[in-house]
């Protein structure tokens, strides 16, 4: 090289992750131009591919900044590069090339680009929406590179406009210029449009289109103010909306949708309105106003009676979201518009038990009889996507996703070990699929409860779409061991047709494995897994749900569980907490005093029938379910006797406890036993205190499995291994006796509810201490739907942490059955080292 010549190098860089549809190419263009690099960037099958040429220092700095300063919506998972011969790009500047899928082939399953989730409208777009001088003033679909629909409009990869439902809307001259300008924030923003070339909003009333555009929105706002129920098409499907302050409208929506007493979510016009309705911490405010814009469960203010009581009856929380699309903003009106409702009920557009409606023609029929009007548009929804639901923990400000859907999918969940390409089909309630390959797992959006044929069809479409958008073809299927689950039946049929191996996973082991995988724990060392929920198929054929497992790798041992109690009528008891309460009292040897609320809630004929059923053991399934114990206590205290939706009794019991939480420090005590031994776990609160030993029942108690002495239970396809025996048995009899005593003394129900919650937490801490003493394990993992209870989640974590445990809890993956598929995947698809 001659003196004075500046050395140049050329490097080919591949960036993998969520890097398409997020403004990554214009970011690369600006970065390369600022460093005086020549070359090109394009979308490819593996992500974003760039070649840069310049001084060694500039090229190295370029690679560093790709990781350090990506665009806001990007998630850079890997930056790989190789040196190539210099000279080809010298002096040519830096170009943004069109997508090339031919020269950049994918190196393996799951290695391709990821479509970003849908995101809330950004501040810049909202300013344009409200600016009369802007050409996108009042445009319901204003968007840019940094916000708007992505996942719900994508039809294929790579993510370009031709592979979205926006392909039906050719760009006008001005939008095309923005789309092609690397300096514009709408450069290659695939949903970009304006009033001249974009989708159109329409209003249908009585089967006839009444208005379009701005008039349709104004008319819909007037209808809502007059008490109408309006079906509103959003990003991932339809909502059903009504004025949350109008009792007649809320009651009509509840009745027409056959919603029972299940709480509705609401959409507030702005943050100030949300803060009038509920207590909003700084952490909750950040989640509410963030780009994901989920429904956030907030504690209601005492003086928030200006929304109708039927919006969220019996719940301590109200689910709140803010307008996350321009259309929603316009539905509330801009400054100067006639006033309309400031808080709208905004619930999924479906009939109870069915998936959310996305198709416009279907909406007119499926929602007929519920909606009075339809506010819709002609941009198709490619994939249904319900609103996500989160809670923010007050102890550390972390968020826990209770329903993972819009704003979160299809973001991958990183795995602590590689997995072979596999599809886990989850459970039957709150179903969500999970597809995995390499070190990544991708959830489908929330699908729902699998009891309806339409939900099963939605499940099938979600599985096919997830595979298409990730490039992963599963070679393995994983499902729950419950023989009656619709999801497991689907997996068995699929395996029979395709020849794919099917592996079945115990329900509660999957819960524990899910929280371990989410927290990046491989499970090489034993972990104490606390899995509390309502129903899960046990290895002995009983209904499990109050389990403490010792988990290691893909094996587990049942260390402790709640004492078995007959569940009269099986699933029928779930809807009748009063029957569960009476069964618990009988198993504890406590009389059915007619003065007890649970006994008073049953007619004499129902009591006689239940007594005969328990005497004979007819249609009685033994259960160790913690969820059913919460139901029993809710009815015993008079909080809830008949449940109209899942977990209603537990939710209302938590609401009662929340009224005195922090002011009432007592706790009841569980009895314990291991074999013939017995003791207590917990501190007795006021009342008769714990009873000695396991409680004798008036009838036979369901037998436990054989004595505990075997090794960890290892999974194998078709395994019929027996489960080790009972280990520590938590007996709720003393707790129930103490509650009966407190009721007779007139102790307020909120105080009893708080003492019960704390009793469960104290028992969890005690059992975990016993497990640590026996095994040396000092990590406790909390999972299962019962840990959706904020009070229990917080108290268990605090007690365990104070006792020196490392506590693992869910954050990005639901603790309930919506996260089950991740655990199934982790237990069955681990790649051989």
C-alpha positions in Angstrom: 0.0 0.0 0.0 1.5 3.4 -1.0 2.1 6.1 1.4 -0.9 8.3 2.1 -3.5 5.7 1.0 -6.3 5.2 3.5 -7.0 1.5 4.2 -10.6 0.4 3.6 -12.4 -2.7 4.7 -15.8 -4.1 3.7 -18.0 -6.1 6.1 -21.3 -8.0 5.5 -23.5 -7.6 8.5 -26.7 -9.6 9.3 -28.9 -8.3 12.1 -31.5 -10.8 13.5 -34.4 -10.1 15.7 -37.4 -7.7 15.4 -35.8 -5.5 12.8 -38.3 -5.3 10.0 -41.2 -2.8 10.0 -39.5 -0.8 12.8 -37.5 1.7 10.8 -34.3 -0.3 10.9 -33.2 0.3 7.3 -33.4 4.1 7.5 -31.6 3.9 10.8 -28.8 2.0 9.2 -28.8 4.5 6.3 -28.4 7.4 8.7 -25.8 5.6 10.7 -23.7 4.6 7.7 -23.9 8.0 6.1 -22.8 9.7 9.4 -19.7 7.5 9.5 -18.9 8.1 5.8 -19.5 4.5 4.9 -20.6 3.2 1.5 -22.6 0.1 0.8 -26.2 -0.9 1.0 -28.9 -2.3 3.4 -31.9 -4.5 2.6 -34.5 -6.8 4.2 -33.6 -10.4 3.8 -34.8 -13.8 4.9 -32.6 -13.7 8.1 -33.4 -10.2 9.1 -31.7 -7.0 7.9 -28.5 -7.4 5.8 -26.0 -4.6 5.2 -22.7 -4.3 3.6 -20.5 -1.4 4.7 -17.2 -0.2 3.5 -14.9 2.4 4.9 -12.1 2.8 7.5 -11.6 0.0 9.9 -12.5 2.3 12.8 -15.7 3.5 11.2 -16.8 -0.1 10.2 -16.2 -1.3 13.8 -18.1 1.7 15.2 -21.0 0.9 12.9 -21.3 -2.6 14.2 -21.2 -1.4 17.8 -24.0 1.2 17.3 -26.2 -1.3 15.6 -26.6 -2.9 19.1 -26.3 0.1 21.2 -28.7 2.5 19.6 -31.4 0.7 17.6 -34.8 2.3 16.8 -37.4 2.3 19.6 -39.4 -0.7 18.3 -36.5 -2.8 17.3 -35.2 -5.8 19.3 -31.7 -6.8 18.2 -31.0 -10.3 19.1 -27.8 -10.9 17.1 -25.4 -9.0 15.0 -23.2 -11.3 12.9 -20.7 -10.2 10.3 -18.0 -11.4 8.0 -15.3 -9.6 6.1 -15.7 -9.5 2.3 -13.4 -8.1 -0.4 -13.3 -4.3 -0.4 -13.8 -2.1 -3.4 -17.2 -3.0 -4.8 -18.9 -0.1 -3.0 -16.2 2.5 -3.1 -17.4 6.0 -3.9 -21.0 4.9 -4.5 -22.5 6.3 -1.3 -25.0 4.2 0.8 -28.1 2.8 -0.7 -31.3 1.2 0.6 -32.1 -1.7 -1.7 -35.4 -3.5 -2.2 -36.0 -6.8 -0.4 -34.0 -9.8 -1.7 -35.1 -13.2 -0.6 -33.0 -15.1 -3.2 -29.5 -14.3 -2.2 -29.9 -14.3 1.6 -31.2 -17.7 2.6 -32.2 -18.6 6.1 -29.7 -20.7 7.9 -32.1 -22.6 10.1 -35.6 -22.7 11.7 -36.4 -19.7 13.7 -33.4 -17.7 12.4 -35.5 -15.4 10.2 -36.8 -11.9 10.8 -39.6 -11.3 13.4 -42.6 -9.2 12.8 -43.0 -6.6 15.6 -46.2 -6.4 17.7 -48.8 -3.8 17.0 -48.0 -0.6 18.9 -50.0 2.4 20.2 -50.1 5.6 18.1 -47.0 7.7 18.7 -47.0 11.3 19.9 -46.0 12.6 16.4 -48.9 10.9 14.8 -51.4 12.0 17.4 -50.2 15.6 16.9 -50.9 15.3 13.2 -54.3 13.8 13.9 -55.3 16.9 16.0 -53.7 19.5 13.7 -56.2 21.1 11.3 -53.4 22.2 9.1 -52.0 18.7 8.6 -53.2 16.6 5.7 -53.8 13.7 8.0 -56.0 15.7 10.3 -58.7 13.4 11.7 -57.4 10.5 9.6 -58.3 7.4 11.7 -55.3 5.4 10.3 -52.5 7.8 10.8 -49.3 5.9 11.5 -45.6 5.9 10.8 -42.5 3.7 11.2 -42.7 3.9 15.0 -46.3 3.0 15.6 -49.4 1.3 14.4 -50.4 -2.2 13.2 -47.8 -4.8 12.3 -48.6 -8.3 13.4 -52.4 -8.1 12.8 -51.9 -7.0 9.2 -49.0 -9.2 8.1 -49.7 -12.0 5.6 -46.2 -13.3 5.0 -42.5 -12.6 5.3 -40.4 -10.6 4.5 -42.5 -7.8 6.0 -43.2 -5.5 3.1 -46.4 -3.7 2.1 -47.2 -6.4 -0.5 -47.2 -8.9 2.4 -49.8 -7.0 4.4 -53.5 -6.3 4.2 -52.5 -2.7 3.2 -51.6 -4.1 -0.2 -55.3 -3.4 -1.1 -54.7 0.4 -0.8 -52.3 1.7 -3.5 -50.3 4.7 -2.3 -51.2 8.2 -3.5 -48.4 10.4 -4.9 -47.6 12.2 -1.7 -47.7 9.0 0.5 -45.5 7.2 -2.1 -42.9 10.1 -1.8 -42.9 9.8 2.0 -42.6 6.0 1.7 -39.5 6.3 -0.6 -37.7 9.0 1.3 -35.1 7.7 3.8 -35.2 11.0 5.6 -38.9 10.7 6.3 -40.3 9.0 9.4 -42.7 7.1 7.1 -39.9 5.6 5.0 -41.1 2.0 4.3 -43.8 2.2 7.0 -46.0 -0.5 5.5 -49.3 0.7 6.9 -48.8 4.3 5.7 -51.8 6.0 4.1 -53.8 9.2 4.1 -57.4 10.2 3.6 -56.8 10.1 -0.2 -55.5 6.6 -0.4 -56.2 4.7 2.9 -59.0 2.7 4.4 -62.4 4.3 5.1 -64.4 4.1 8.3 -68.2 3.4 7.9 -71.1 3.2 10.3 -73.8 0.5 9.8 -77.1 0.8 11.7 -80.1 -1.5 11.2 -78.3 -3.3 8.3 -77.8 -0.1 6.4 -74.7 2.0 6.0 -75.6 5.4 7.4 -72.3 7.4 7.3 -68.6 7.2 6.3 -65.4 9.0 7.4 -65.7 11.7 10.0 -69.5 11.6 9.9 -69.4 7.9 10.9 -67.3 8.6 13.9 -69.4 11.6 15.0 -72.6 9.6 14.6 -71.1 6.7 16.6 -70.1 9.1 19.4 -73.6 10.4 19.6 -75.0 6.9 19.7 -72.8 6.0 22.6 -73.8 9.1 24.4 -77.5 8.0 24.0 -76.9 4.6 25.5 -76.3 2.5 22.4 -74.0 -0.5 22.2 -71.6 -0.1 19.3 -69.4 -2.8 17.7 -66.0 -1.0 17.0 -63.4 -2.6 14.7 -59.9 -2.2 16.2 -56.5 -3.5 15.4 -57.0 -7.2 16.1 -60.8 -7.5 15.8 -64.0 -6.0 17.1 -64.8 -4.5 20.5 -68.3 -4.0 22.0 -68.5 -0.5 23.5 -71.0 1.4 25.6 -71.0 4.4 28.0 -69.5 3.1 31.3 -71.5 5.6 33.3 -74.9 4.5 31.8 -76.3 1.8 34.0 -78.9 0.7 31.4 -76.4 0.4 28.6 -74.0 -1.6 30.8 -76.8 -3.9 32.0 -78.0 -4.4 28.4 -74.5 -5.3 27.2 -74.0 -7.7 30.1 -77.3 -9.4 29.4 -77.0 -9.5 25.6 -73.5 -10.9 25.8 -74.5 -13.3 28.6 -71.5 -12.1 30.5 -72.7 -12.9 34.0 -70.9 -10.9 36.6 -67.5 -11.0 34.9 -65.8 -7.5 35.0 -65.6 -5.4 31.9 -62.5 -3.5 30.9 -62.9 0.2 30.2 -61.2 2.7 27.9 -60.7 6.1 29.4 -60.4 9.2 27.1 -57.1 10.2 28.7 -54.8 9.7 31.6 -56.5 12.3 33.8 -59.8 10.4 33.5 -58.1 7.2 34.4 -56.6 8.8 37.5 -60.1 9.9 38.6 -61.3 6.4 38.3 -58.4 4.5 40.0 -55.1 4.8 41.9 -52.3 5.0 39.3 -48.7 4.7 40.4 -45.8 5.9 38.4 -45.0 2.4 37.2 -48.7 1.9 36.2 -48.7 5.2 34.4 -45.7 4.1 32.4 -47.4 0.9 31.3 -50.7 2.6 30.6 -49.1 5.2 28.3 -46.4 2.9 26.8 -46.3 1.6 23.3 -47.9 -1.7 24.3 -51.0 0.0 25.8 -52.5 -3.0 27.5 -55.4 -3.2 29.9 -53.9 -2.5 33.3 -55.7 -3.7 36.4 -55.8 -0.8 38.8 -57.2 -0.5 42.3 -60.5 1.5 42.1 -60.9 4.7 44.1 -63.5 4.7 46.8 -65.2 7.7 45.3 -65.4 6.3 41.7 -69.1 5.7 41.8 -69.6 7.8 38.7 -69.0 4.7 36.6 -71.8 2.2 36.9 -71.4 -0.5 39.6 -72.1 -3.2 37.0 -68.9 -2.5 35.1 -66.7 -4.5 37.5 -68.9 -5.9 40.3 -67.2 -7.6 43.2 -63.7 -6.9 41.9 -61.1 -4.8 43.8 -59.7 -3.7 40.4 -60.9 -2.0 37.3 -59.2 -2.9 34.0 -58.2 0.4 32.3 -56.7 1.1 28.9 -56.2 4.3 27.0 -57.0 5.0 23.3 -54.2 3.2 21.5 -55.3 3.9 17.9 -56.2 7.1 16.1 -59.7 5.7 15.6 -60.2 5.3 19.3 -59.0 8.8 19.9 -61.5 10.1 17.4 -64.3 8.1 19.1 -63.8 10.2 22.2 -63.6 13.3 20.1 -61.0 16.1 19.6 -61.1 19.5 21.1 -64.2 21.4 19.8 -66.2 18.2 19.2 -69.6 17.8 20.9 -69.0 16.0 24.2 -69.4 12.3 24.5 -68.7 9.6 27.1 -65.3 9.9 28.7 -65.2 6.3 29.8 -66.3 3.5 27.6 -66.8 -0.2 28.4 -64.5 -1.8 25.8 -64.9 -5.6 25.8 -64.0 -8.2 23.2 -66.4 -8.4 20.3 -67.7 -11.9 20.6 -70.4 -14.0 22.2 -69.3 -15.5 25.5 -67.1 -18.6 24.9 -66.3 -17.7 21.2 -63.2 -16.1 19.7 -63.1 -12.4 18.9 -64.7 -11.5 15.6 -62.4 -10.0 12.9 -64.4 -10.4 9.6 -66.8 -7.5 8.8 -69.6 -9.7 7.3 -69.3 -12.1 10.2 -69.6 -9.2 12.6 -73.0 -8.2 11.3 -74.4 -11.6 12.0 -72.3 -12.9 15.0 -72.9 -9.6 16.9 -76.5 -9.2 15.9 -78.7 -8.9 18.9 -75.8 -7.5 20.9 -74.7 -4.4 19.0 -77.0 -1.6 18.0 -74.5 -0.2 15.4 -71.2 -1.2 13.8 -68.3 1.2 13.3 -66.0 -0.6 10.9 -63.4 -0.1 8.2 -62.1 -1.9 5.1 -58.6 -2.7 6.3 -58.7 -6.4 6.8 -57.5 -8.1 10.1 -55.2 -10.9 9.1 -54.8 -12.3 12.6 -57.2 -11.9 15.6 -55.5 -10.3 18.6 -57.3 -9.5 21.8 -56.2 -6.8 24.2 -53.4 -7.8 26.7 -54.1 -7.6 30.4 -51.3 -6.8 32.9 -50.9 -6.0 36.6 -48.1 -3.9 38.0 -46.7 -5.3 41.3 -46.6 -2.7 44.1 -43.6 -4.3 45.8 -41.1 -3.8 42.9 -43.0 -2.0 40.1 -42.6 -5.0 37.7 -45.5 -5.9 35.4 -47.0 -9.4 35.2 -48.8 -10.2 32.0 -52.1 -12.0 32.8 -53.2 -12.2 29.2 -50.4 -12.0 26.6 -51.8 -10.8 23.3 -51.8 -7.4 21.5 -48.6 -5.4 22.0 -46.7 -8.5 23.2 -47.0 -11.1 20.4 -45.2 -12.2 18.5 -42.2 -11.0 20.5 -40.1 -14.0 21.3 -39.4 -15.3 24.8 -35.7 -16.3 25.2 -35.1 -19.8 26.4 -32.2 -20.8 28.7 -31.4 -23.8 26.5 -32.0 -24.7 22.8 -35.1 -26.6 21.8 -35.9 -28.6 18.7 -38.7 -27.2 16.5 -41.9 -28.0 18.4 -45.4 -26.8 19.0 -46.9 -26.8 22.5 -50.7 -26.6 22.5 -51.3 -25.3 26.0 -54.5 -26.0 28.0 -58.2 -25.6 27.6 -58.8 -22.4 29.5 -57.2 -19.2 28.4 -55.5 -21.1 25.7 -52.4 -19.8 23.9 -50.0 -21.8 21.7 -46.3 -21.7 21.9 -43.9 -22.5 19.1 -40.2 -23.0 19.7 -36.9 -23.5 17.9 -33.4 -22.8 18.9 -33.3 -20.4 21.9 -36.6 -18.8 21.1 -40.3 -19.4 21.9 -43.2 -17.5 20.3 -46.7 -17.3 21.8 -49.8 -17.0 19.7 -52.2 -14.3 20.8 -54.8 -15.2 23.5 -57.1 -17.8 21.9 -59.6 -18.4 24.7 -61.5 -21.3 26.2 -61.5 -24.4 23.9 -65.1 -25.5 24.5 -66.5 -24.0 21.3 -66.0 -25.3 17.8 -65.2 -21.8 16.5 -62.4 -21.5 19.2 -60.9 -24.7 18.0 -60.9 -23.4 14.4 -59.3 -20.2 15.6 -56.7 -22.3 17.4 -55.9 -24.2 14.2 -55.5 -20.9 12.2 -53.3 -19.5 14.9 -51.0 -22.5 14.8 -50.6 -22.3 11.0 -50.0 -18.5 11.1 -47.4 -18.7 13.8 -45.5 -21.3 11.9 -45.7 -19.3 8.7 -44.6 -16.0 10.3 -41.7 -17.5 12.2 -40.5 -20.0 9.5 -40.6 -22.8 12.1 -42.1 -26.2 11.1 -42.6 -28.1 14.3 -41.4 -31.7 14.3 -42.7 -32.4 17.8 -46.0 -31.7 19.6 -46.5 -31.2 23.3 -49.9 -31.3 25.2 -51.4 -31.6 28.6 -51.9 -35.1 30.0 -55.6 -34.4 30.7 -57.5 -37.0 28.5 -60.5 -34.7 28.0 -58.7 -31.5 26.9 -59.8 -30.3 23.5 -56.2 -29.1 22.9 -54.8 -32.5 23.7 -57.3 -34.2 21.5 -56.3 -31.9 18.6 -52.7 -32.8 19.2 -53.4 -36.5 19.2 -55.3 -36.2 15.9 -52.5 -34.1 14.4 -49.9 -36.6 15.5 -51.9 -39.4 14.0 -52.1 -37.7 10.6 -48.6 -36.2 10.4 -46.6 -38.8 12.3 -45.2 -36.1 14.6 -44.2 -37.4 18.0 -46.6 -36.3 20.8 -45.4 -35.8 24.3 -47.8 -35.3 27.2 -46.9 -33.2 30.2 -48.3 -33.0 33.7 -50.2 -29.8 34.2 -48.5 -28.4 37.3 -45.0 -29.4 36.2 -45.6 -27.4 33.1 -46.6 -24.4 35.2 -43.3 -24.6 37.1 -41.3 -25.2 34.0 -42.9 -22.1 32.4 -41.8 -19.7 35.2 -38.3 -21.3 35.2 -37.9 -20.9 31.4 -39.2 -17.3 31.5 -36.6 -16.4 34.2 -33.8 -18.1 32.2 -33.3 -21.0 34.7 -32.3 -24.2 33.0 -33.4 -26.3 36.0 -30.2 -28.2 36.3 -30.3 -27.8 40.0 -33.5 -28.7 42.0 -36.1 -25.9 42.3 -39.0 -25.8 44.6 -42.1 -25.1 42.4 -45.3 -23.9 44.0 -48.1 -24.5 41.5 -51.5 -23.3 42.7 -54.6 -23.3 40.4 -58.1 -24.5 40.1 -57.9 -27.7 38.0 -55.1 -29.8 36.6 -55.0 -33.5 35.8 -53.0 -35.4 38.5 -50.8 -38.4 37.9 -53.1 -40.4 40.1 -56.3 -39.4 38.3 -57.3 -36.9 40.9 -57.7 -33.1 40.3 -54.5 -31.5 41.5 -54.1 -27.8 42.2 -52.4 -27.2 45.5 -49.0 -28.5 44.6 -45.4 -28.0 45.8 -43.0 -29.9 43.4 -39.3 -30.5 43.5 -38.4 -30.0 39.8 -35.0 -30.8 38.3 -34.4 -30.9 34.5 -37.3 -32.6 32.9 -38.2 -34.5 36.1 -40.2 -33.7 39.2 -41.2 -35.1 42.6 -44.4 -34.1 44.4 -43.1 -32.8 47.7 -46.3 -31.5 49.2 -49.9 -30.8 48.4 -53.2 -29.7 49.8 -55.2 -32.5 51.5 -57.6 -34.2 49.1 -61.3 -33.3 49.5 -64.2 -34.8 47.5 -65.3 -32.4 44.7 -69.1 -33.2 44.3 -70.1 -33.2 40.7 -66.6 -32.5 39.4 -66.8 -29.4 37.2 -70.4 -28.7 38.4 -68.9 -27.7 41.8 -66.8 -25.0 40.1 -69.9 -23.0 39.4 -71.2 -23.6 42.9 -68.7 -22.6 45.6 -71.3 -23.3 48.3 -71.2 -27.0 47.5 -67.4 -26.9 47.6 -67.5 -25.2 50.9 -69.9 -27.8 52.3 -67.6 -30.6 51.0 -64.6 -29.0 52.7 -66.5 -28.7 56.0 -67.6 -32.3 55.9 -64.0 -33.5 55.1 -62.8 -31.4 58.1 -65.4 -32.9 60.4 -67.3 -29.6 60.8 -71.1 -29.6 61.0 -73.3 -28.0 58.4 -74.6 -25.3 60.8 -77.7 -23.8 59.1 -76.4 -20.4 60.2 -73.3 -20.7 58.1 -73.7 -18.7 54.9 -72.7 -21.6 52.6 -75.4 -23.8 54.2 -78.0 -21.1 54.1 -77.3 -20.6 50.4 -78.5 -24.1 49.5 -82.1 -25.2 49.4 -83.0 -28.1 51.7 -83.3 -30.4 48.7 -79.9 -29.4 47.5 -78.4 -30.1 50.9 -79.9 -33.6 51.1 -78.7 -34.5 47.7 -75.2 -33.2 48.4 -75.1 -35.2 51.7 -76.1 -38.4 49.9 -73.6 -37.7 47.2 -70.8 -37.3 49.7 -71.9 -40.3 51.8 -71.8 -42.6 48.8 -68.9 -40.9 46.9 -71.1 -40.7 43.8 -69.6 -38.5 41.1 -67.1 -37.1 43.6 -63.6 -36.5 42.3 -60.8 -36.1 44.9 -59.1 -32.7 44.6 -56.1 -31.0 46.1 -57.0 -27.7 44.4 -56.0 -24.4 46.0 -58.4 -22.6 43.7 -61.3 -24.7 45.1 -60.2 -23.9 48.7 -60.5 -20.2 47.8 -64.0 -20.9 46.5 -64.9 -22.7 49.7 -63.7 -19.9 51.9 -65.5 -17.3 49.7 -68.8 -19.2 50.2 -68.2 -20.0 53.9 -67.8 -16.3 54.6 -70.8 -15.3 52.4 -68.8 -13.5 49.7 -69.8 -15.7 46.7 -72.0 -18.8 46.5 -72.6 -19.2 42.8 -69.9 -18.3 40.3 -70.9 -16.9 36.9 -67.3 -16.9 35.5 -64.0 -18.5 36.2 -62.4 -17.5 39.6 -65.3 -15.2 40.5 -65.4 -16.4 44.1 -61.6 -16.0 44.5 -61.6 -12.5 43.0 -64.4 -11.3 45.3 -62.6 -12.9 48.3 -59.5 -11.0 47.4 -61.5 -7.8 47.1 -62.8 -8.3 50.6 -59.3 -8.9 51.9 -57.9 -5.9 50.1 -60.2 -3.6 52.1 -58.2 -4.3 55.3 -54.9 -5.4 53.9 -52.0 -3.8 55.7 -54.2 -3.1 58.7 -55.0 -6.7 59.8 -51.9 -8.8 60.5 -53.4 -12.1 61.8 -53.2 -15.5 60.1 -54.9 -18.8 60.5 -52.8 -22.0 60.5 -53.0 -25.1 58.3 -52.6 -28.6 59.8 -49.8 -30.7 58.3 -48.9 -34.3 58.1 -46.4 -36.6 56.6 -47.6 -40.2 56.9 -49.0 -40.5 60.4 -47.3 -37.4 61.7 -49.1 -34.1 62.0 -48.4 -30.5 63.0 -49.2 -27.0 61.9 -47.9 -24.5 59.4 -48.6 -21.0 60.2 -49.5 -18.7 63.1 -53.0 -19.1 64.5 -55.1 -15.9 64.4 -57.8 -15.1 66.9 -60.3 -17.9 67.2 -60.1 -21.5 68.2 -56.7 -21.9 66.5 -55.4 -25.0 64.7 -56.8 -28.4 65.5 -54.3 -31.1 66.2 -53.5 -33.6 63.4 -55.3 -34.3 60.2 -59.0 -33.7 60.5 -61.2 -36.8 60.6 -64.1 -36.5 58.2 -67.6 -38.0 58.6 -67.1 -40.1 55.5 -64.1 -41.8 53.8 -61.4 -39.5 52.7 -60.1 -40.2 49.2 -56.9 -42.4 49.5 -53.5 -41.0 48.7 -51.2 -42.6 46.2 -48.5 -45.1 47.6 -45.9 -43.8 50.1 -43.3 -41.4 48.9 -40.0 -43.1 48.3 -39.4 -43.1 44.6 -37.0 -41.1 42.4 -37.9 -38.0 40.5 -40.5 -38.7 37.9 -39.0 -38.5 34.4 -41.1 -37.9 31.2 -41.1 -40.3 28.4 -43.6 -40.5 25.5 -46.6 -42.6 26.7 -45.1 -42.9 30.2 -47.4 -44.5 32.8 -44.9 -44.2 35.7 -46.6 -43.9 39.1 -46.2 -40.7 41.1 -44.4 -40.7 44.4 -46.7 -40.3 47.4 -48.0 -37.5 49.4 -45.0 -36.1 51.2 -46.1 -33.1 53.2 -49.9 -32.8 53.3 -51.4 -29.4 54.1 -54.7 -29.8 55.9 -57.1 -26.9 55.6 -59.4 -28.2 58.4 -57.9 -26.1 61.1 -58.2 -23.0 58.9 -61.9 -23.7 58.2 -62.5 -24.4 62.0 -60.9 -21.0 62.8 -63.0 -19.2 60.2 -66.2 -20.8 61.6 -65.2 -19.6 65.0 -64.5 -16.1 63.8 -67.9 -16.0 62.0 -69.7 -17.0 65.1 -67.9 -14.2 67.0 -68.9 -11.6 64.4 -65.4 -10.9 63.1 -65.8 -8.8 59.9 -65.5 -10.8 56.7 -62.7 -8.6 55.2 -60.6 -9.5 58.3 -61.3 -13.2 57.9 -60.4 -13.0 54.2 -57.1 -11.3 55.0 -56.2 -13.8 57.6 -56.9 -16.6 55.1 -54.8 -15.1 52.4 -51.9 -14.7 54.9 -52.4 -18.3 56.1 -51.8 -19.6 52.6 -48.7 -17.4 52.2 -47.3 -18.5 55.6 -47.9 -22.2 54.7 -46.1 -21.7 51.4 -43.1 -20.3 53.1 -43.1 -23.1 55.7 -43.3 -25.9 53.1 -40.5 -24.3 51.1 -38.4 -24.2 54.3 -39.1 -27.9 54.8 -38.1 -28.6 51.2 -34.9 -26.6 51.5 -34.0 -28.5 54.7 -34.5 -31.8 53.0 -32.9 -31.1 49.6 -30.8 -27.9 49.9 -32.8 -26.2 47.1 -33.0 -22.5 47.8 -35.0 -21.3 44.7 -38.8 -21.1 44.9 -40.8 -20.6 41.7 -44.4 -19.4 42.0 -46.9 -20.3 39.2 -50.5 -21.2 38.4 -53.6 -19.1 38.1 -54.0 -18.6 41.8 -51.0 -16.3 41.7 -53.0 -13.9 39.6 -54.2 -12.9 43.1 -52.1 -9.8 43.8 -52.2 -10.1 47.6 -51.1 -13.7 47.6 -48.4 -13.2 45.0 -47.0 -10.3 46.9 -47.2 -11.9 50.4 -45.6 -15.2 49.3 -42.8 -13.5 47.5 -42.1 -11.2 50.5 -42.1 -14.1 53.1 -39.8 -16.3 50.9 -37.4 -13.5 50.1 -37.2 -12.6 53.8 -36.3 -16.2 54.5 -33.4 -16.2 52.1 -35.0 -17.8 49.0 -34.4 -16.7 45.5 -38.0 -16.1 44.3 -39.0 -16.6 40.7 -42.3 -15.1 39.5 -43.9 -14.5 36.1 -43.6 -11.2 34.3 -43.9 -11.5 30.5 -45.7 -14.9 30.6 -49.0 -15.4 32.3 -49.0 -17.4 35.6 -52.2 -19.1 34.6 -53.0 -21.5 31.8 -52.2 -18.8 29.2 -48.5 -19.5 30.0 -48.8 -23.3 30.2 -47.6 -24.0 26.7 -44.1 -22.5 27.4 -43.6 -25.1 30.2 -44.8 -27.9 27.9 -42.3 -26.8 25.3 -39.4 -26.5 27.8 -40.0 -30.0 29.2 -40.4 -31.9 26.0 -38.4 -30.2 23.3 -35.0 -29.6 24.9 -32.3 -30.3 22.3 -29.7 -32.9 23.0 -26.4 -31.3 24.2 
